[in-house]
């Protein structure tokens, strides 16, 4: 199972990002999408699970959930834009992976057997942070996660 993970596009989707997401079984967008057509483009590649970010305020975004639970590859994935808003005990809820965005900083850490993964920002360049997206592979119950650099543009 290959999960394409993207966040903080802020209305910008490059052809390179779309190309790199091809081959994903599902795509998770962790918010601050920016425009409906970004979700439409992602849906042409694979089923999309998206949450609303703090900047997704227009009418098209109102139907997006603030959090979402997704089962994929035998793992339970919890998606939220801003990890500081998470108000549940991931371990007690049986969550295996928490995907989040907001900070624009790629991050991967394991706590109590749970993978916390931020794909960074695939949108416009911000400060000295990389422009990137993430990829999670679930194979034989094992989880492997990492980033793909999209360059500076």
C-alpha positions as CSV (number, residue, x, y, z in Angstrom):
1,X,0.0,0.0,0.0
2,X,1.5,3.3,-1.1
3,X,0.1,6.5,0.5
4,X,0.9,9.8,-1.1
5,X,0.9,12.5,1.6
6,X,0.7,16.2,0.8
7,X,0.0,19.3,2.8
8,X,0.0,23.1,2.7
9,X,-0.3,23.5,-1.0
10,X,-1.9,26.9,-0.5
11,X,-3.4,27.0,-4.0
12,X,-0.3,25.8,-5.7
13,X,0.1,22.3,-7.3
14,X,3.0,21.6,-9.5
15,X,3.1,19.1,-12.4
16,X,6.2,17.5,-10.6
17,X,4.1,16.9,-7.4
18,X,1.3,15.4,-9.4
19,X,3.8,13.1,-11.3
20,X,5.4,12.0,-8.0
21,X,2.0,11.1,-6.5
22,X,1.2,8.8,-9.4
23,X,1.3,5.2,-8.3
24,X,-0.2,6.0,-4.9
25,X,-3.1,3.8,-3.8
26,X,-4.6,6.7,-1.9
27,X,-3.6,10.3,-1.3
28,X,-3.9,12.2,2.0
29,X,-4.0,16.0,2.0
30,X,-3.4,17.4,5.5
31,X,-5.0,20.8,4.8
32,X,-4.4,24.3,3.7
33,X,-5.3,23.1,0.2
34,X,-6.2,26.5,-1.2
35,X,-8.4,25.6,-4.2
36,X,-11.0,22.9,-5.1
37,X,-9.2,22.2,-8.4
38,X,-6.2,20.8,-6.4
39,X,-8.4,18.1,-4.9
40,X,-9.9,17.5,-8.3
41,X,-6.4,16.9,-9.8
42,X,-5.4,14.6,-7.0
43,X,-8.6,12.6,-7.4
44,X,-7.6,11.8,-11.0
45,X,-4.6,9.9,-9.5
46,X,-6.1,8.1,-6.6
47,X,-8.9,8.3,-3.9
48,X,-8.2,11.4,-1.8
49,X,-8.7,11.9,2.0
50,X,-8.4,15.6,2.8
51,X,-9.0,17.7,5.9
52,X,-9.7,21.5,6.1
53,X,-6.8,23.7,7.2
54,X,-6.9,27.0,8.9
55,X,-6.6,28.8,5.5
56,X,-9.3,26.7,3.8
57,X,-12.1,29.2,4.4
58,X,-13.9,29.5,1.1
59,X,-17.3,27.9,0.3
60,X,-15.7,24.9,-1.5
61,X,-13.8,23.9,1.7
62,X,-16.7,24.1,4.2
63,X,-17.7,20.5,3.5
64,X,-14.2,19.2,4.4
65,X,-13.8,17.6,7.8
66,X,-11.4,19.0,10.3
67,X,-10.2,15.5,11.1
68,X,-10.5,12.2,9.4
69,X,-9.8,8.6,10.2
70,X,-8.8,6.4,7.3
71,X,-8.1,2.6,7.2
72,X,-5.4,1.7,4.7
73,X,-3.0,-1.3,4.5
74,X,-4.4,-2.7,7.7
75,X,-3.4,0.5,9.6
76,X,-5.6,3.2,11.1
77,X,-4.6,6.7,10.0
78,X,-5.8,9.9,11.7
79,X,-5.5,13.1,9.6
80,X,-5.5,16.6,11.1
81,X,-4.1,19.9,9.9
82,X,-2.7,21.3,13.1
83,X,-1.4,18.7,15.5
84,X,-1.8,21.1,18.5
85,X,-5.5,20.8,18.0
86,X,-5.5,17.0,18.4
87,X,-7.8,16.2,21.3
88,X,-7.8,12.4,21.5
89,X,-5.5,9.8,22.8
90,X,-4.1,8.2,19.7
91,X,-3.0,5.0,21.5
92,X,-6.3,4.5,23.2
93,X,-8.1,5.1,19.8
94,X,-6.0,2.4,18.2
95,X,-4.4,4.8,15.7
96,X,-1.2,3.6,14.0
97,X,-0.3,6.8,12.0
98,X,-1.1,10.5,12.6
99,X,-0.7,12.7,9.5
100,X,-0.6,16.4,10.0
101,X,0.6,19.6,8.3
102,X,0.4,23.3,9.3
103,X,4.0,23.9,10.3
104,X,5.4,23.5,6.8
105,X,8.3,21.5,8.4
106,X,8.7,17.9,7.4
107,X,8.8,15.7,10.5
108,X,8.7,12.0,11.3
109,X,8.7,10.7,14.8
110,X,7.5,7.6,16.6
111,X,5.8,7.9,20.0
112,X,4.3,5.0,21.9
113,X,4.4,2.9,18.7
114,X,2.5,5.5,16.7
115,X,4.1,7.2,13.6
116,X,3.6,11.0,13.6
117,X,4.2,12.3,10.1
118,X,4.2,15.8,8.6
119,X,5.0,15.8,4.8
120,X,6.1,19.5,4.9
121,X,4.7,22.0,2.4
122,X,4.2,21.3,-1.3
123,X,3.1,25.0,-1.8
124,X,5.0,28.2,-2.2
125,X,8.5,28.5,-0.6
126,X,8.4,29.7,2.9
127,X,11.5,30.9,4.8
128,X,14.3,28.3,4.5
129,X,11.9,25.3,4.6
130,X,12.0,22.7,1.8
131,X,9.2,22.3,-0.7
132,X,8.3,18.6,-0.4
133,X,5.6,15.9,-0.1
134,X,5.6,12.6,1.6
135,X,5.2,8.9,0.9
136,X,4.2,6.2,3.3
137,X,4.5,2.5,2.4
138,X,2.8,-0.2,4.3
139,X,4.1,-3.6,3.5
140,X,3.6,-6.8,5.5
141,X,2.5,-4.7,8.5
142,X,5.6,-2.6,8.4
143,X,5.5,1.2,7.9
144,X,8.1,3.2,6.0
145,X,7.8,6.9,5.6
146,X,9.9,9.6,3.9
147,X,9.9,12.8,1.9
148,X,10.4,13.7,-1.7
149,X,12.0,17.1,-2.4
150,X,10.2,19.2,-5.0
151,X,12.9,21.7,-5.4
152,X,12.8,25.5,-4.8
153,X,10.1,26.5,-7.3
